[in-house]
Every structure is written in structure tokens, then in C-alpha cells.
Amino acid sequence: MAADRTDTGYLLALASRRWNEVLEHRFADAGFAEVRASYGALLVPLFEEDGLRLGELARRARLSKQTVTTMARLLERDGLVARRPDPDDARAARLFLTKRAREFESVVDSVLADIEQQVVELLGAGPAARLKQALTALVELVESAGPAATRPRPRRHSPRPRRGGARGAART
């Protein structure tokens, strides 16, 4: 089957982008314009258990440590988390939710409940529940494919033109 606009992956990506747009608009309307939908990858585990080490946060968010470090900097910049040294390991840091993030928690709960209700109204309760089951199964499918399926792919670099001949002779 050729890739087109009915491809499952394409539709999932499109639906995900639209879902995130709706979230960000609703967050902004509630006074949290700085919160990106992608922040949920770190905020949700921290709402469940505050003060996680970056490595544990990466595991729970299913992201690389490098990605979590970058995202943590953005959340710090936006006043949603504070990084503190781990008292048990001087090499490690823990992330803690700020007062602003705690205020946001009730907003996100309300926004998500509203959107979930819209999904139920659009699809019906049974199909909405089956959609959640199907999405969960797809997440598990990717995870069962092993680490290679979730590992970031290597960057493609365009080859640089060689100087000084075909074998890259010494430059003068």
C-alpha cells in the first residue's frame, strides 16, 4: 500500500498535532501560555511523583536522557520546575515542581477532562474507550519492537565537498 493521507501513521501524527494545538490554546486561555503540550512528557510523571532524578524521569517519559535534559531546561526557564542536587548522589539532580506548576496541574486536569468529554460526544462512549485501548496497544507494539524502534535515528549529514583532490589531500 502506498503512503497517503489515509495511512495510519499519517493520521496519528495529524491527530496528535491537532490535539496538541487544542491543548496549547486551552492552556493559554487559562493563563499558561508558556506551557507547551510536549511538556506533558515530564510534567505528568512529576505530577505522579515529584522530585524525580533526570534518569528516572527519562525512563518514565520514555525519552532519552539528553532529551529530558533539554526539556528540563525549558521547563526551568518557564518557571515550572526547579533543579536541585540529589542529596544521595552529588553527580545527580532532581526536578521539583514549582508553585506555578502546581497551579497548572488543576488546569490541565480540567482541560483534559473537557477534551475527553468532547471525544466521547463525538465518537460515543464505546468507540472512545476502544480508541484508548487501540492507542495503548500501538504504544506497546512500538515498545515490544525493542530499543532500536524507540532509539533516535542517526542524523543525516550531507557530504562536504572535498578539497585538494579526490582523496582529500593535505590542504595548503
Backbone torsions as a table, in degrees:
resi	resn	phi	psi	omega
1	MET	NA	131.1	179.2
2	ALA	-76.3	147.1	177.8
3	ALA	-69.1	132.2	176.0
4	ASP	-152.9	-169.4	-175.7
5	ARG	-73.6	-2.4	175.9
6	THR	-103.0	1.4	178.5
7	ASP	-63.0	137.3	-177.8
8	THR	-56.6	-46.6	-179.6
9	GLY	-62.0	-41.9	178.6
10	TYR	-61.7	-45.9	-179.1
11	LEU	-66.1	-38.8	176.8
12	LEU	-62.5	-44.6	179.8
13	ALA	-63.5	-43.5	179.8
14	LEU	-64.2	-45.6	178.9
15	ALA	-63.4	-39.6	178.9
16	SER	-63.8	-44.4	177.9
17	ARG	-61.1	-44.1	-179.0
18	ARG	-65.2	-43.0	178.7
19	TRP	-57.8	-46.0	-179.3
20	ASN	-65.6	-37.2	176.0
21	GLU	-61.1	-44.5	179.7
22	VAL	-62.8	-45.5	178.6
23	LEU	-56.8	-50.6	-175.6
24	GLU	-64.0	-37.0	176.4
25	HIS	-65.5	-42.8	179.8
26	ARG	-66.8	-39.0	177.5
27	PHE	-63.0	-44.0	179.5
28	ALA	-62.2	-42.8	179.0
29	ASP	-60.7	-28.6	-179.1
30	ALA	-90.9	5.4	177.0
31	GLY	94.8	15.4	-179.2
32	PHE	-123.8	54.9	-177.3
33	ALA	-63.1	-22.7	-178.5
34	GLU	-75.5	-14.5	-174.8
35	VAL	-85.3	120.7	175.5
36	ARG	-91.8	151.5	178.3
37	ALA	-59.3	-34.8	-178.6
38	SER	-63.8	-21.6	179.4
39	TYR	-63.1	-22.0	179.3
40	GLY	-57.2	-29.2	179.9
41	ALA	-59.1	-31.7	177.7
42	LEU	-100.1	-36.8	-176.4
43	LEU	-67.1	-40.2	-178.0
44	VAL	-59.6	-50.9	176.9
45	PRO	-61.7	-34.1	178.5
46	LEU	-72.5	-31.3	173.7
47	PHE	-64.8	-34.7	179.7
48	GLU	-73.4	-39.1	-179.6
49	GLU	-153.3	106.1	-178.2
50	ASP	-73.8	153.2	174.7
51	GLY	81.6	30.5	-179.8
52	LEU	-77.3	148.8	170.4
53	ARG	-69.7	153.7	-178.9
54	LEU	-59.6	-41.0	179.7
55	GLY	-62.7	-42.5	178.0
56	GLU	-67.8	-37.8	177.5
57	LEU	-62.8	-40.8	177.6
58	ALA	-60.8	-44.0	-179.6
59	ARG	-62.9	-46.7	-177.9
60	ARG	-68.6	-34.2	179.8
61	ALA	-83.2	-9.9	-177.7
62	ARG	60.4	44.6	179.0
63	LEU	-128.1	160.7	176.1
64	SER	-70.2	156.8	177.7
65	LYS	-61.7	-36.1	179.3
66	GLN	-63.3	-42.5	179.2
67	THR	-65.1	-42.3	179.2
68	VAL	-63.7	-40.5	178.6
69	THR	-60.8	-44.9	178.9
70	THR	-63.7	-46.1	-179.4
71	MET	-65.2	-37.4	179.2
72	ALA	-61.3	-39.4	177.3
73	ARG	-61.4	-40.4	179.4
74	LEU	-66.7	-42.5	178.4
75	LEU	-66.2	-35.9	175.0
76	GLU	-64.6	-47.2	179.7
77	ARG	-56.1	-38.7	-177.2
78	ASP	-87.6	6.6	173.9
79	GLY	75.1	23.2	-177.0
80	LEU	-99.9	-24.6	177.3
81	VAL	-137.2	158.9	173.7
82	ALA	-125.5	134.4	178.7
83	ARG	-94.3	129.7	178.2
84	ARG	-130.4	148.6	177.3
85	PRO	-62.3	146.3	176.6
86	ASP	-78.2	121.5	-178.6
87	PRO	-64.9	-20.8	-179.2
88	ASP	-91.0	-15.5	-176.7
89	ASP	-151.9	107.9	-175.9
90	ALA	-62.1	-22.5	-180.0
91	ARG	-79.8	-17.6	-174.2
92	ALA	-102.5	159.3	175.6
93	ALA	-127.4	155.2	175.5
94	ARG	-121.6	149.5	177.3
95	LEU	-106.1	134.2	179.0
96	PHE	-124.7	139.5	177.1
97	LEU	-68.3	141.9	175.3
98	THR	-89.0	173.7	175.6
99	LYS	-58.0	-40.0	179.7
100	ARG	-60.2	-43.1	179.1
101	ALA	-65.4	-38.5	178.1
102	ARG	-64.6	-36.6	175.8
103	GLU	-66.2	-36.7	-179.5
104	PHE	-68.6	-29.8	-176.0
105	GLU	-55.3	-43.5	179.8
106	SER	-69.4	-33.0	177.6
107	VAL	-65.5	-48.1	-178.2
108	VAL	-63.5	-38.7	177.4
109	ASP	-59.2	-44.3	-179.1
110	SER	-67.4	-45.3	-179.4
111	VAL	-62.2	-45.8	-179.4
112	LEU	-64.6	-39.2	177.9
113	ALA	-62.6	-41.5	178.3
114	ASP	-62.7	-45.7	-178.6
115	ILE	-66.9	-41.1	177.5
116	GLU	-59.4	-40.7	178.6
117	GLN	-63.7	-38.8	176.8
118	GLN	-62.6	-38.9	178.5
119	VAL	-63.8	-43.7	178.9
120	VAL	-62.9	-42.0	179.0
121	GLU	-65.4	-36.5	-179.2
122	LEU	-73.1	-45.8	-173.3
123	LEU	-98.6	-26.6	-169.6
124	GLY	98.2	155.4	-174.5
125	ALA	-62.4	-45.9	-178.6
126	GLY	-62.4	-53.9	178.4
127	PRO	-61.3	-34.2	178.3
128	ALA	-65.3	-41.5	177.9
129	ALA	-65.3	-41.2	178.3
130	ARG	-66.5	-33.9	176.2
131	LEU	-61.6	-45.6	177.6
132	LYS	-60.3	-43.1	178.7
133	GLN	-62.1	-42.9	-179.4
134	ALA	-65.0	-42.1	179.0
135	LEU	-65.0	-40.3	176.7
136	THR	-61.3	-42.2	178.5
137	ALA	-63.2	-38.7	178.4
138	LEU	-65.7	-39.1	176.5
139	VAL	-62.0	-44.8	179.7
140	GLU	-66.1	-34.3	177.3
141	LEU	-60.4	-46.6	179.9
142	VAL	-64.5	-42.5	-179.6
143	GLU	-66.0	-37.1	-178.9
144	SER	-72.3	-15.7	178.2
145	ALA	-71.7	-10.7	175.8
146	GLY	99.2	174.4	-175.7
147	PRO	-60.0	-32.5	-178.0
148	ALA	-62.3	-31.5	-178.6
149	ALA	-72.0	-26.4	-177.5
150	THR	-106.2	-5.7	179.7
151	ARG	-73.7	138.2	176.9
152	PRO	-59.8	139.8	180.0
153	ARG	-77.8	151.1	-179.0
154	PRO	-63.8	148.5	177.6
155	ARG	-71.8	145.1	175.9
156	ARG	-95.6	126.7	177.6
157	HIS	-110.6	135.5	176.2
158	SER	-76.1	138.4	-178.0
159	PRO	-63.6	138.3	176.6
160	ARG	-81.1	143.7	175.8
161	PRO	-65.3	138.6	179.9
162	ARG	-82.4	146.1	177.0
163	ARG	-108.1	153.1	172.8
164	GLY	74.0	30.0	175.4
165	GLY	107.6	173.6	-174.1
166	ALA	-65.9	-27.0	-176.7
167	ARG	-101.3	10.6	178.5
168	GLY	70.2	47.0	-178.2
169	ALA	-58.1	161.5	-177.1
170	ALA	-54.5	140.3	-179.9
171	ARG	-82.9	148.6	178.0
172	THR	-113.3	NA	NA
